[in-house]
């Protein structure tokens, strides 16, 4: 649905009377007024394959065109094609978010391991892994992995699925998402960092970002 | 009535089959404005699945360079 919203002058486009597309407005009363995001929200996906110590871009704005926007949600799906050559999908995979002045530096504005995202959901997956409370198993390259489906996922996100190799003591895959709701004023960059010390051990998967720009 | 198109933002990301640029445009016509998003995909020269990580990086960087070139040709850089 497309609606019409009168914009106040702070946009710098006071000659414009109307903009089609809703915005999320923090009103003086302290309440958020939220409209449809159909026009202002987009989703992109990144194909990722960072080796140990590397980071791979999921999403970035072009710094030559400053813009103001927000990240609503980030999703990540990491998996292994085989039993070896991969980093740990929970304990080596880090989502890094760089906002504004942090873009182009080596210190992200925020970073979260997939393990941290599970912890925001109460650490359900890790807790069940510790007690071998898996849902089922699968066999890949003659190795059996435990499969964990999250029974409860916070409305802000969590790890929804994980594969665990008990003999190798590592996570062979993980799916997670998190609602970040963070805002940038000029530029933004989101990456997947592989925190494994071995450059030949990779993370493979896809990342998706739901974002929007202010009209 | 004549309209003007202003680039609000250019978002770039490595998509599944190619490097993607999303170009956000503010189109003004008289006292009205609307937003449009154009999407350009520069295909990878080979599928990324099962490639060595260093090759993946190269494939993505080449696609990004071609994408930058296309954006430049469109006057967006």
HADDOCK unambig.tbl for C-alpha pairs under 7 A between the chains (distance, minus, plus):
assign (segid A and resid 15 and name CA) (segid B and resid 31 and name CA) 6.70 0.50 0.50
assign (segid A and resid 16 and name CA) (segid B and resid 31 and name CA) 5.14 0.50 0.50
assign (segid A and resid 16 and name CA) (segid B and resid 32 and name CA) 5.90 0.50 0.50
assign (segid A and resid 16 and name CA) (segid B and resid 33 and name CA) 6.59 0.50 0.50
assign (segid A and resid 17 and name CA) (segid B and resid 31 and name CA) 5.66 0.50 0.50
assign (segid A and resid 17 and name CA) (segid B and resid 32 and name CA) 6.06 0.50 0.50
assign (segid A and resid 18 and name CA) (segid B and resid 32 and name CA) 5.42 0.50 0.50
assign (segid A and resid 18 and name CA) (segid B and resid 33 and name CA) 6.23 0.50 0.50
assign (segid A and resid 19 and name CA) (segid B and resid 32 and name CA) 6.57 0.50 0.50
assign (segid A and resid 19 and name CA) (segid B and resid 33 and name CA) 5.08 0.50 0.50
assign (segid A and resid 19 and name CA) (segid B and resid 34 and name CA) 5.41 0.50 0.50
assign (segid A and resid 20 and name CA) (segid B and resid 33 and name CA) 6.84 0.50 0.50
assign (segid A and resid 20 and name CA) (segid B and resid 34 and name CA) 5.07 0.50 0.50
assign (segid A and resid 20 and name CA) (segid B and resid 35 and name CA) 6.87 0.50 0.50
assign (segid A and resid 44 and name CA) (segid B and resid 13 and name CA) 6.96 0.50 0.50
assign (segid A and resid 45 and name CA) (segid B and resid 13 and name CA) 6.99 0.50 0.50
assign (segid A and resid 45 and name CA) (segid B and resid 14 and name CA) 6.87 0.50 0.50
assign (segid A and resid 45 and name CA) (segid B and resid 15 and name CA) 5.19 0.50 0.50
assign (segid A and resid 45 and name CA) (segid B and resid 16 and name CA) 6.85 0.50 0.50
assign (segid A and resid 46 and name CA) (segid B and resid 13 and name CA) 5.84 0.50 0.50
assign (segid A and resid 46 and name CA) (segid B and resid 14 and name CA) 4.51 0.50 0.50
assign (segid A and resid 46 and name CA) (segid B and resid 15 and name CA) 4.65 0.50 0.50
assign (segid A and resid 46 and name CA) (segid B and resid 16 and name CA) 6.35 0.50 0.50
assign (segid A and resid 47 and name CA) (segid B and resid 14 and name CA) 5.71 0.50 0.50
assign (segid A and resid 47 and name CA) (segid B and resid 15 and name CA) 5.69 0.50 0.50
assign (segid A and resid 47 and name CA) (segid B and resid 16 and name CA) 5.29 0.50 0.50
assign (segid A and resid 49 and name CA) (segid B and resid 53 and name CA) 5.85 0.50 0.50
assign (segid A and resid 50 and name CA) (segid B and resid 53 and name CA) 6.54 0.50 0.50
assign (segid A and resid 51 and name CA) (segid B and resid 53 and name CA) 6.43 0.50 0.50
assign (segid A and resid 57 and name CA) (segid B and resid 13 and name CA) 6.91 0.50 0.50
assign (segid A and resid 58 and name CA) (segid B and resid 13 and name CA) 5.75 0.50 0.50
assign (segid A and resid 58 and name CA) (segid B and resid 14 and name CA) 6.55 0.50 0.50
assign (segid A and resid 59 and name CA) (segid B and resid 12 and name CA) 6.14 0.50 0.50
assign (segid A and resid 59 and name CA) (segid B and resid 13 and name CA) 4.74 0.50 0.50
assign (segid A and resid 60 and name CA) (segid B and resid 11 and name CA) 5.77 0.50 0.50
assign (segid A and resid 60 and name CA) (segid B and resid 12 and name CA) 5.40 0.50 0.50
assign (segid A and resid 60 and name CA) (segid B and resid 13 and name CA) 6.28 0.50 0.50
assign (segid A and resid 61 and name CA) (segid B and resid 10 and name CA) 5.82 0.50 0.50
assign (segid A and resid 61 and name CA) (segid B and resid 11 and name CA) 4.36 0.50 0.50
assign (segid A and resid 61 and name CA) (segid B and resid 12 and name CA) 6.04 0.50 0.50
assign (segid A and resid 62 and name CA) (segid B and resid 10 and name CA) 5.27 0.50 0.50
assign (segid A and resid 62 and name CA) (segid B and resid 11 and name CA) 5.88 0.50 0.50
assign (segid A and resid 62 and name CA) (segid B and resid 12 and name CA) 6.87 0.50 0.50
assign (segid A and resid 65 and name CA) (segid B and resid 8 and name CA) 6.99 0.50 0.50
assign (segid A and resid 65 and name CA) (segid B and resid 9 and name CA) 5.48 0.50 0.50
assign (segid A and resid 65 and name CA) (segid B and resid 10 and name CA) 6.62 0.50 0.50
assign (segid A and resid 66 and name CA) (segid B and resid 9 and name CA) 6.66 0.50 0.50
assign (segid A and resid 67 and name CA) (segid B and resid 8 and name CA) 6.31 0.50 0.50
assign (segid A and resid 67 and name CA) (segid B and resid 9 and name CA) 5.61 0.50 0.50
